[in-house]
Amino acid sequence: MKNKFEIYSLLTAFILSFSVVAIKGQKAIAQMDPLVSHIDSTVKPGDDFFLFANGKWFKENPIPASEATNGLWQVIQDTINAQIRSVCEVSAALVNPVKGSNQQKIGDFFYSGMDSSSLNKNGLSGLKKDFEMIDAITDLQGVVRAAAYIHTVSGSPLFGFGVGPDDRISSKNAVFFYQGGLSLPDRNYYFDNDDRAKNIRKKFSEHLINIYKIMNYDQAKAKTAADNLMKLETAIANTSRKREDTRDPLLNYNKMSIGELIKLTPNIDIALFMKSAGLQNVDTVIVGQPEFLKALNGYMKSFSIEDWKNYLRFHLIRGLSTSLDDKTYMEYFNFYSATLRGTKEPKPRWKRVVETTNNTLGELIGQVYVKDYLPKGTKEKLMEIGLSIKKIYAERLKTLDWMSETTKTKAITKLNSMIMKVGYPDKWKDLSSMQIDRSSYVQNVMSARKWEFNYMISKYGKPVDRTEWDMEPQTYNAYYNSSNNEIVVPGCNIIVPGYERKLADDALLYSIIGGSTFGHEMTHGFDDQGSKYDEFGNLNNWWTPEDSIKFYGKTKMIVKQFDDYIAVDSLHINGELTQGENIADLGGIMFGYEAFKKTNQYKNKEIIGGLSPEQRFFLGYAFAWMVNERPENIANQIKSNEHSPSKFRVIGPLTDMPEFLETFHIKKGDKMWRDENVRVRIW
């Protein structure tokens, strides 16, 4: 679906501030090369390389009213959505599909979401029994029981909860409790006094009143419920750790017996919660923030049962708002999308339903996607690039001048042990027990979430399945799992817009897939969090004390670098919160570049589109983060996300690379210049 990468019949001749980028044959180049056609020649690369590389595309492709961002990721997602839509529509059109088959589940789920007439007619009736359950609550046990139920089908009231690998025994699944229970994206929103935060709190209160009125509260009752929920969540936020303080896995690992947890939280019937969630015979748990649960225990009694019932009603409906009637959905959209992210209008229904179908039935859709849409040889090409990055990483580790031989040996052992999963899983999850039909969209969503929750719960008491994937092949993203010491790169990462019918040149592949994907995720194994896990995925300090001091001295430099960036208005990036991603970006682009230098394109100094190999590589990296964002979305990200805004994911790491500065002739006095003594170089 190529509606956003327009082909230009003529690229106006421009003169760049550096002679090595003299472009020839503008018209022909623009028709075949997105790197050239995206360049904004009115911006000097030494002033703002992000806008220099992407500005022309931004000018000609404004952010759609239904989106908070626009750029490379959106173009790729639009392509994937169109493919998934085809899968959904073909499945929905089948006559008498086999009950329980993948096609039946996909088709019925999609059909129920597209049936807007039934959705609007039914309103909140699909949640009638759930509201009746909450209405019947008379004590704290009822609150806990209802909270456990909502965890299975909608949201995460009271606290965060899950089953996953024990950080210190990575082969064993454990039960986790951690802080949570908030409706705003981060605790900061309840306290910050900048104009944006104040406006968001005001709009949130209005949103609460409107939601309660949808639940048939009168105006006075709705306002009272909204005011008390705000007080309750503000109290919860006040005793939550700052997001940056939850990054240290050592400080957030507190194993205790079930008896100790019960003693810590006598007003929260933990045994009842776990029984209601489907867990049995739990002997120990891992608590992320014990002081949070202790404070929550007090709030259970300091707030009334009625306050808790209103809290539960809101959390139930909030998590399901996108699968209910238009009135409820629009109220959700107006706050969570329009106010928080600046989105002007909702996405068309088909796109919303396609995305929800993919999010809930991704394993089923993934099987069709691999067969029908993933280019042949995807796994092999991804593995080739990944192995080349891994080899470069090992070479760099061996030559580090600040790391001792003892720690180098252990680091290389961890790197060599790192598993790379690429493309798609060799086995798929069994979703045969999930019940999907055409009668109710919201019930289908709840059924799918209940299946997912039960699947997670079923892991307790079993060994960790290291073959499992947490992303589908059609997910344009990737991740590093510290407990498995693995990186996972789904197949659709092979997509490079503008090169659908052919393979992009290595400068692009090694900057986008090599640097910002494989190199980035691999570096997470050695960032401020991942570096605390050994080659087996266990939380274990494998560093010498001297090397640890040197390492954290370098990470403080990158924290300072990003603290100084102003992202929007007067909001600075939180360098402490974003340091893991910033470290991974820096390592990724450096490894990608070193791997690219071993390709024939680089060795032969091949000119493509009038650009040298070096120029194409760095422009390709800017292409990887070609994302234009609304100011509201950037502000939301700064307050609640560990990733820096896209612009700074480009200019941050590149200004630390002398190879980049040399390639684009950036000198002292240019805005992109950083003196050598403050450039960060870790790996």
DRENDREN-250409 format. One record per residue (C-alpha): x, y, z. Coordinates in steps of 0.001 Angstrom, whole numbers, padded with zeros to 6 digits, always signed. Example, Ala and Ser with C-alpha at 12.3 -4.5 7.8 and 13.67 -1.06 7.14 Angstrom:
+012300-004500+007800/+013670-001060+007140/
//
This chain:
+000000+000000+000000/+002234+002742-001297/+000123+005843-000833/+002747+007627+001241/+005983+007062-000646/+005171+009169-003676/+007453+009028-006692/+008591+012471-007713/+008951+013241-011433/+011547+015884-010720/+013831+016459-007758/+014744+020148-007705/+018490+020558-007924/+020046+021548-004661/+023467+022446-003397/+024614+020854-000192/+027188+022320+002125/+029586+019500+001439/+030993+018743-001997/+030955+014948-001737/+027161+014832-002030/+026863+016472-005431/+023825+014711-006855/+023616+013912-010556/+020637+012789-012610/+018101+014164-010129/+014999+012946-011936/+016106+009335-012363/+017477+009140-008841/+014289+010463-007247/+012242+007854-009064/+014226+004984-007590/+015827+006124-004374/+013838+007165-001280/+016991+008327+000477/+017542+011056-002103/+013893+011997-002540/+013473+012542+001219/+016322+015040+001610/+015372+018585+002581/+018091+020695+000991/+016996+023783+002949/+018408+022186+006123/+022139+021843+006703/+023110+018344+007877/+025292+019988+010516/+022267+021827+011930/+019695+019025+012084/+020548+015798+010317/+017158+014279+011171/+015303+016979+009238/+017950+017124+006521/+017463+013415+005841/+013677+013249+006225/+012294+016776+005977/+011084+016650+002377/+009046+013543+003082/+007560+015167+006183/+006538+018254+004197/+004832+016209+001513/+003247+013650+003874/+001591+015447+006792/+000423+013420+009762/-003041+011993+008975/-005821+013251+011232/-006352+009698+012519/-002740+009239+013613/-000441+010698+016262/+002624+010077+014079/+003569+009503+010465/+006659+008040+008904/+008454+004815+008108/+006725+002783+010794/+003295+004002+009710/+004001+003233+006049/+005062-000298+006946/+002133-000730+009333/-000267+000427+006623/+001159-002239+004321/+000808-004926+006994/-002714-003753+007915/-003805-004026+004290/-002469-007584+004149/-004151-008549+007429/-007385-006932+006261/-007330-009251+003266/-006820-012260+005545/-009727-011128+007747/-012124-010381+004900/-011408-013653+003112/-011992-015555+006362/-015190-013623+007155/-016579-014383+003687/-016240-018163+004031/-019496-020098+004065/-019732-022627+006897/-016054-022701+007886/-015004-025583+010119/-015953-024717+013701/-012831-023978+015724/-010620-023566+012663/-008275-020619+012293/-010407-019224+009471/-013581-019453+011562/-012029-017651+014517/-010450-014902+012403/-013558-014423+010274/-016034-014339+013162/-013865-012032+015258/-013494-009573+012386/-017188-009789+011458/-018323-009060+015023/-016063-005998+015163/-017331-004655+011861/-020979-005100+012875/-021383-001528+014119/-025171-001785+014088/-025178-004537+016726/-022444-002827+018718/-024411+000415+018974/-027658-001411+019686/-026091-003448+022496/-024247-000574+024193/-022869-001845+027509/-025252-004814+027716/-022388-007218+027038/-020940-006237+030414/-024228-006558+032338/-023156-009589+034396/-019789-008005+035156/-021400-004827+036465/-023800-006911+038518/-020828-008701+040080/-019306-005354+041059/-022660-004044+042294/-022913-007012+044659/-019595-006290+046409/-019998-005637+050140/-016480-006140+051504/-012777-006085+050629/-012823-009749+049652/-015354-008846+046978/-013063-006056+045760/-010127-008470+045488/-012209-011134+043749/-013512-008645+041182/-010028-007205+040639/-008717-010702+039844/-011508-011172+037302/-010797-007839+035609/-007139-008869+035312/-008294-011809+033204/-010475-009908+030725/-009758-006171+030701/-007065-004374+032680/-004819-004438+035742/-006557-002817+038720/-004811-002509+042121/-001367-003749+041005/+000580-005411+038249/+000617-009204+038267/+002005-011964+036092/+003845-015249+035665/+007231-015368+033977/+010869-016433+034334/+012412-015925+037766/+015184-013347+037288/+017598-015365+039422/+016519-018823+038231/+015772-018216+034563/+014711-021814+033890/+011836-021559+036393/+008592-019607+036111/+007634-017441+039075/+004704-015279+040225/+005281-011506+040162/+003499-008625+041885/+004505-005047+041094/+003159-001507+041227/+000341-000496+038886/-003364+000216+039061/-003254+003683+037437/-005388+004976+034564/-002989+007708+033390/+000220+006642+031603/+002560+007469+034484/+002601+008703+038072/+003973+012061+036828/+000598+012995+035384/-000940+013153+038853/+001607+015657+040214/+003431+017615+037486/+002515+021303+037381/+003362+022198+033786/+000434+023415+031705/+000174+020178+029748/-000095+018048+032894/-002675+020370+034457/-004788+020303+031305/-004570+016509+031117/-005776+016152+034716/-008685+018478+033953/-009589+016537+030823/-009209+013245+032674/-011696+014331+035329/-014144+015298+032580/-013542+011935+030918/-014294+010098+034164/-017574+011967+034601/-018591+011170+031027/-017783+007472+031419/-019779+007238+034638/-022699+008967+032922/-022497+006362+030138/-022897+003844+032989/-026138+005680+033887/-024831+007707+036853/-026574+011055+037231/-024414+014200+037063/-023921+014564+040830/-023093+010884+041366/-020782+010851+038344/-018826+013855+039629/-018505+012371+043124/-017288+009066+041689/-014811+010863+039409/-013456+013059+042218/-012953+010088+044513/-011308+007968+041828/-008877+010811+041181/-008069+010989+044905/-007631+007228+045068/-005333+007006+042044/-003365+010062+043185/-002695+008231+046450/-001601+005136+044521/+000628+007273+042288/+002144+008993+045300/+003442+005676+046643/+004624+004398+043237/+008302+004508+042398/+009349+006839+039609/+009573+004970+036323/+013344+005420+036158/+013628+003841+039614/+011973+000665+038343/+014787+000088+035836/+017236-001534+038242/+016370-005266+038296/+018337-005762+041522/+016320-003161+043443/+013075-004479+041999/+013648-008136+042858/+012269-008997+046277/+011466-012671+046705/+009297-013580+049671/+007200-016467+050851/+003465-016326+050337/+003164-016028+054113/+005395-012959+054149/+003320-011322+051407/+000088-012062+053266/+001587-010529+056397/+002618-007440+054406/-000885-006992+052939/-003494-008241+055450/-006236-006106+053887/-005576-007562+050422/-006564-011220+050413/-003650-012413+048257/-004645-016072+048584/-008138-015218+047305/-006714-013143+044446/-004497-015993+043236/-007256-018582+043601/-009624-016320+041636/-006909-015874+038987/-006516-019637+038660/-003257-020096+040561/-002769-022875+043093/+000001-024082+045394/+002081-020917+045165/+004836-020945+047786/+006923-017881+046887/+006391-014665+044946/+008625-011912+043599/+007543-008419+044603/+008844-005502+042604/+008080-002710+045067/+007081-003937+048554/+006454-000403+049834/+003820+000042+047118/+001858-003013+048233/+002172-001955+051867/+000705+001466+051057/-002020-000071+048878/-002914-002280+051821/-003679+000877+053811/-005708+002424+050991/-007963-000636+050932/-009494+000610+054189/-008930+004358+053976/-011134+004478+050859/-014707+003248+051029/-016064+000093+049421/-018138+002336+047153/-014981+004141+046016/-013390+000807+045158/-016493-000338+043278/-016439+002827+041162/-012710+002286+040588/-013335-001289+039402/-016202-000273+037107/-014004+002293+035410/-011059-000102+034973/-013365-002743+033519/-014833-000416+030919/-011561+001404+030172/-009852-001778+029039/-012774-002717+026788/-013813+000711+025454/-012421+000114+021972/-014633-002981+021549/-017896-001378+022681/-020431+000999+021080/-019428+004186+019262/-020421+006475+022131/-018163+004663+024601/-015356+004346+022059/-015466+008042+021179/-015264+009008+024848/-012189+006797+025174/-010711+008232+021964/-011308+011847+022986/-009156+011467+026066/-006610+008710+025434/-005943+009541+021773/-006962+013180+021229/-005916+014714+024561/-002913+012536+025359/-001519+012060+021848/-003003+014883+019783/-004831+012634+017309/-007524+014583+015474/-009984+011880+014484/-010479+008134+014949/-009081+005581+012546/-011647+004047+010185/-013480+001123+011752/-011853-001468+009474/-008392-000422+010589/-009310-000476+014279/-010882-003910+013953/-007974-005245+011892/-005510-004072+014551/-007571-005577+017379/-007984-008855+015492/-004241-008959+014927/-003491-008093+018559/-005729-010866+019880/-005425-013555+017193/-001918-012722+016028/-000713-016316+016236/-003441-017434+013830/-002956-014539+011416/+000805-015000+011593/+000554-018461+010070/-001241-017039+007023/+001091-014026+006866/+004204-016218+006735/+002754-018352+003963/+001241-015619+001809/+003200-012416+002413/+006657-013023+003842/+009338-013056+001110/+011106-016356+000633/+014539-016418+002196/+013544-013947+004928/+014880-016105+007764/+018160-016705+005974/+018777-013013+005180/+017882-011893+008696/+020163-014524+010210/+022987-013508+007870/+022769-009880+009009/+022374-010874+012659/+025423-013113+012624/+027520-010417+010984/+026549-007957+013738/+027292-010563+016396/+030746-011124+014926/+031491-007391+014965/+030291-007157+018569/+032746-009882+019599/+035590-008100+017829/+034755-004830+019577/+034561-006478+022990/+038034-007940+022550/+039568-004519+021816/+037887-002454+024553/+040493-000427+026414/+038422+000053+029582/+037356-003542+030276/+039542-006124+032005/+040315-009474+030412/+038272-011252+033093/+035114-009317+032294/+035802-009459+028534/+035839-013248+028660/+032490-013333+030434/+031006-010730+028101/+032062-012716+025032/+030650-015873+026617/+027324-014106+027089/+027367-012798+023521/+028189-016232+022081/+025359-017740+024158/+022840-015176+022909/+020028-016868+020997/+018743-015250+017794/+015163-015998+016799/+014334-014549+013400/+011427-014600+010977/+008782-016697+012696/+008508-019465+015294/+009017-023105+014387/+005892-024016+016357/+002683-022067+016969/+000581-021738+020101/-002524-023899+020334/-005570-021605+020447/-008117-024400+019978/-009739-023767+023370/-010489-020118+022571/-014189-019621+021847/-014998-017060+019128/-018317-016497+017346/-020283-013667+015698/-022635-012852+018566/-020615-010227+020494/-017430-008310+019710/-016730-007414+023332/-017244-011017+024421/-014818-012147+021715/-012225-009680+022990/-012773-010864+026564/-012589-014503+025500/-009283-013905+023717/-007837-012033+026680/-009009-014739+029077/-007253-017327+026922/-004056-015267+026965/-004263-014784+030736/-004885-018494+031362/-002026-019371+029034/+000255-017204+031171/-001064-018678+034428/-000557-022215+033133/+003190-021613+032978/+003500-021589+036761/+005160-024757+038009/+006510-025582+034550/+010007-025025+033145/+010472-021923+031005/+009817-022678+027336/+012779-021033+025624/+011309-021666+022177/+008361-019340+022811/+007958-016035+020944/+006357-012908+022421/+005828-011272+019005/+004222-012392+015783/+006020-012392+012388/+003795-009496+011218/+004871-007251+014133/+007236-004519+012940/+009363-004445+016058/+011935-006563+017868/+013004-007266+021442/+015735-008564+023720/+014682-010937+026502/+017234-010780+029314/+015917-013915+031077/+016412-016020+027935/+019437-014031+026727/+017800-013880+023310/+016916-011402+020600/+013744-011844+018562/+013356-010217+015134/+009996-010883+013405/+010000-011479+009669/+008321-008237+008589/+011452-006340+009684/+012825-007287+006267/+010491-004677+004728/+012186-001514+003451/+009662+000889+001844/+010639+001691-001721/+012262-001740-002174/+009271-004071-002099/+010148-005809-005354/+013863-006053-004776/+016402-006252-002004/+017636-002905-000718/+021360-002216-000914/+023532-003195+002033/+023885+000387+003285/+020164+000353+004027/+019992-003223+005255/+022914-002781+007634/+021694+000551+008993/+018016-000329+009398/+018105-004082+010071/+021717-004398+011177/+022077-001241+013272/+018681-000149+014552/+017366-003719+014914/+019973-006460+015505/+022679-004182+016858/+020180-002320+019033/+018624-005451+020550/+021977-007157+021003/+023260-004130+022911/+020312-004422+025306/+022107-007472+026662/+024818-005087+027818/+022914-001907+028704/+022317-000629+032241/+019753-003403+032824/+020828-006270+030568/+024404-006102+031815/+023178-007384+035196/+022174-010754+033687/+024643-013540+032867/+024802-015802+029818/+022066-018042+031241/+019683-015146+031793/+020135-015099+035548/+020363-011878+037551/+024007-012173+038505/+026854-009677+038761/+029535-010981+036401/+031578-007761+036344/+034717-006922+038295/+034116-003957+040640/+036590-001819+038702/+034886-002529+035362/+031486-001743+036837/+032725+001673+037957/+034111+002408+034488/+030931+001202+032781/+028604+003321+034897/+030876+006296+034410/+030222+005956+030673/+026473+005486+031126/+026361+008700+033186/+027737+010495+030135/+024857+009321+027954/+022357+010240+030681/+023805+013770+030716/+023762+013977+026906/+020046+013183+026682/+019084+015189+029764/+020235+018263+027843/+017892+017694+024878/+014635+019695+024871/+012055+017601+023029/+008991+019869+023057/+008088+023128+024796/+010387+023175+027830/+010269+019406+028386/+013696+017792+028549/+014243+014119+027770/+014677+012038+030920/+018181+010686+030361/+017978+008330+033339/+014744+006728+032156/+015823+006456+028505/+019427+005434+029044/+018920+001739+028204/+017393+002545+024815/+019954+005280+024163/+022814+002907+024961/+021273+000342+022604/+020870+002929+019828/+024486+004005+020149/+025847+000462+020201/+023540-000619+017413/+024541+002053+014915/+028248+001569+015673/+028060-002212+015144/+025911-001789+012054/+028492+000542+010555/+031420-001773+011310/+029532-004716+009776/+028651-002623+006719/+032352-001843+006195/+032895-005538+005459/+030398-005569+002565/+031362-005281-001091/+029324-002088-001420/+031535-000373+001124/+034813-001953-000001/+034189-001046-003641/+033117+002517-002715/+029981+001948-004779/+028029+005124-005566/+024232+004675-005559/+021884+007571-006141/+024846+009912-006187/+025632+008957-002574/+028765+007337-001242/+028417+004137+000848/+029038+006136+004043/+026411+008740+003165/+023858+006064+002301/+024470+004252+005570/+023906+007284+007795/+020967+008509+005714/+019604+004975+005994/+019817+005165+009767/+017846+008418+009728/+015371+006647+007425/+014982+003918+010071/+013642+006566+012495/+011780+008674+009951/+008843+009446+012249/+007071+012788+012496/+005224+013162+015809/+002582+015490+017154/+003751+017667+020090/+001191+016024+022384/+002550+012593+021507/+006125+013682+022183/+005126+015161+025552/+003322+011949+026472/+006360+009921+025480/+008725+012078+027531/+006614+011580+030647/+005833+007897+030318/+008157+006028+027960/+011717+004740+028147/+012330+005519+024453/+013534+008934+023332/+011520+010645+020551/+012609+009513+017094/+014494+012696+016227/+016841+012248+019174/+017350+008571+018434/+019039+009856+015266/+020927+012972+016312/+021923+011567+019715/+024005+008534+018700/+025219+010026+015411/+026798+013041+017114/+028855+010579+019179/+030285+008977+016009/+033362+010620+014458/+032697+008625+011254/+029376+010411+010832/+030828+013845+011590/+033589+013253+009047/+031222+011924+006352/+029035+015034+006432/+031844+017489+007154/+030363+018599+010481/+032734+020861+012336/+033005+022748+015600/+030409+025503+015619/+027767+023389+013866/+024733+022505+015991/+025359+018777+015524/+028955+019036+016737/+029953+017502+020072/+033446+017944+021434/+035451+014746+021580/+035703+014771+025380/+031900+014539+025769/+031229+011998+023033/+029949+008741+024453/+031630+005539+023359/+030811+002466+025394/+031135-000530+023139/
//
